[in-house]
């Protein structure tokens, strides 16, 4: 069961598209890919504890 955060992140479509592209990149450094995935999870409302468990 997903845990939701009480905070929301609001990005416009261009910013989200850049993060999604980076999160699925095969040539970007691993740390940058991981940070993009965490940012997207936070934007979807996933709590920090749930992100850390991944």
C-alpha angles and dihedrals in degrees: 000000000000119000114222127214122231089226128075130208117213120200131165119245095262094055092047092048091054091050092048091049091050093046090057096041120125096194103046120097113273094241092055091049091050092049091051091050091050092048091051092048090050090049089053090056100257113152121241092247092056091048091050091053091060 
